């Protein structure tokens, strides 16, 4: 019995070496991150802070590109870049999709029908304001509305555009994709 217990203990000691690599190597790599005195909260939070700052900078740049595109053309959706980017993030959409649809459908809000710059519902659906329209169309295109998820959930951007209006207008998808490229090319460094 004593021999079996010893063999069991040896096996338990070897498991970390076999499944995770050397515990000494793991300790060494953790010391590099955490320091000898335990977790270095400043280092860990610094990494998290850096990642959060980088993401915020990226989202801000995207919002600036959208706003610059709209502002350069005197489009009413200028100033809604941050909202458009936020909704795209929330519903896992390409950040350029909603503004590009608005450009195609209403010239960036110039010809919006009932605060509906996206032509959503063949322009028969009215919204309280642009914010409500952005949220509603983003939710639908993101597949988060049970009533329309069959068309948009887990679909690619091209598939979403085809469902949105590409079945009626064969050139629709290519046209919106072109606007998406134009938004991407906006240089906000000069602004």
C-alpha angles and dihedrals in degrees: 000000000000090000091052091050091051092049090048091052091049089052092051091051092051096049095080090050093051100041105033106021125248114342087212090058090048091050090049093051091046091050089055090056100034104028127230096289098061131274113356099219092189091058095046094044089044090059091047091046091050091051092047091048092049091050092047091050091051093049091046091051091051091050090049091052091052093046092046092051092051095041094050088058098039092244118165093231090069105122094033094089094105092049092048092050093045092052091046089053092046093053098033095246129149102270091231097051102085096044091046092052089049090052092050096042103039109002090259094314099317091115099027114151113220094344088308106129091167099059086235112181092013087300091293093112114085125203133205090234143335091275091060091047092050092049095046097046091043091051091051097045089047090058093243096123111083090210093061104021092104088069102039113020112110091355123137119246090258091051091049090052092047090054092042096058109322094100089062100034111036094199093049099097095048091047094053091044088055091054089049089056092048091053090049091053095055110122109221093173090081093047 
